[in-house]
Amino acid sequence: MAVFFKRDILILSIIISVSLFSCGKDDKTEIIEKPDTTAVVTYPYQDSTLAVVDRVSDLMSRMTLKQKIGQMIQADSYPLLESELSSGYLGSVLSGGGSNPESNIASSWASMVNDFQKIAMKNRIPLVYGIDAIHGHNNVSNAVIFPHNIGLGCIQDMQTIEDAARVTAIEMSATGIPWTFAPCVAVARNIRWGRTYESYSENPDVVAKCGAAAVRGLQGSSLNNTTSVIACAKHFIGDGGTTEGDDQGNTELTEEELRAIHLPGYIAAIEEGVATIMVSYSSFNNEKMHANQYLITDVLKNELRFSGFVISDWDGVKDINSAGGLKQSITLAINAGIDMMMVPFDYINHLQYLEELVNDGSIKMDRINDAVSRILKVKFQKGLFERPYANAALSNEIGTNAHRDVARKCVQQSIVLLKNENKILPLSKSASKILVAGSIADDLGAQCGGWTIDWQGTNGDITTGTTILEGIKNGVNNASNVIYSSSGANASGSAVAIVVVGEKTPYAEGKGDKMANELVLSDDDITTINNVSATGVPIVLLIVSGRPLVIDEAILAKCSALCAVWLPGSEGAGVADVLFGDYNPTAKLCRMWPRNVSQVEKNSNTELDPLYPLGFGLNY
Ligand code: GLC
């Protein structure tokens, strides 16, 4: 889970007088010298013409144990103290959900990242900065926000998903951030799970092809490209298969079932060259994934030949909660094959304990060298040693119209037409009166969902974008013919009523876990539908949600048309494009739509009679 704080980079001005580590020499000369501004090649590892494997080998030979261990630690940017970075003991920094700079604009992000990097580069080993850019560069104000994965999973054209990831990578590069913790290749099997919308599908093959497209878009033809970013397939393995959809819960399957359902996304991502993989908080048959050496090392690294590096989840090592305390949890995690620990705040203990565990033999030097060489390899491949800082030439690449057009196309292609009685859709742009109803119709934060600006997301005008209502007004020939009523009042005389219902309050992770009987339309939404229905005006029902919601069949009967809009992001105009026929729907359901609450926890392979089956979708 990401605890978010208001960013105050003045923290960096705090200087701890007490040195946390002696800077005494070890068996190797420490690389702690004056900042190298001339980029003179003094050592082989600095020679970009050499093979990465040779650069890694040379650098490793020059590092002390403390410096190696430091590469294995990732701390959250708040409250990072200058002394840790300058001592060369941190290899990575992240912004957890909502860990934004005070002024949340692209230039402030670039300055913050560069400030950290300047300190790290005093030791000539650049840090790698990570962030959850999971549906666009979603922490950053004015960045384009794409549909969440549940919508992308309904798209039939993988190029569209690749293009979305490409734009995300470009907008990240504009802020100097080279690593995103995406794509999530979870196969959500129970929509009670609060992270269902981060999963492309209940179907492993759909997840695999979408995840592969995302990796292609993010990492580009070469990680070394200036607008490529390091991708991270997550959360390994079985995060979407827990009993009752319990976030961070227990996945109870045979190994054969685990492989069949939850492994294809990783196989496909590895085939695309994904550079990092994040471990799941969940357990597999009651064994914490963060301590699962068989699956992380034997299966992922050896059998699947994953050659990048494995990172823990946020405090995932501490969450092992071993009887022996944090020290034993670190031993279990590193020996299981985790290469980097995301330790947002308690990094001083993690650094200290890791060094002690190597010195007492609990963790072998070979394991440390394997982890550090994997991490350095990715840093060299990304070109961080040559280009550690934000690329100022990209600074205007945030939120451009061209990028918004890519997101609008994703919205068009993700909306699933589920019902279209008497072909009421597409609507006429010349209708004399169109009523738009529902409190979600004009709420940018609701249509973006969680992981937007803040970790949990928030309602309202949270960033640059177009609400569904604004998109409809801009789509018709005369905007004054569009009337908005949250409650559905004043419907009489309308040619049609577009009623927007669904999950109004954004959520992320476990905060979105629900009981099955909660996954229904709210009373307010039902009242709105009834208000309009009583007037006899035909209803086009749009559901904005991070997962299917059970619709009472009597309510459904009152609606002439039904669309699953999912969480479309900042470009609400894409919804209007479908409603008015500027785009003929092509989307197909990425998961079955339950007929009733008793079907909520089921999947297509077990449920014979859903309201709409996996793969269903109409067109005009
Ligand atoms: C969170 C999530 C993970 C995310 C990480 C960093 O708890 O589980 O998906 O990448 O922490 O924010």
Residues whose N, C-alpha, C, O or C-beta is under 5 A from the ligand:
A	BS01	GLC	M1 A2 G96 G97 D132 F181 D313 W314
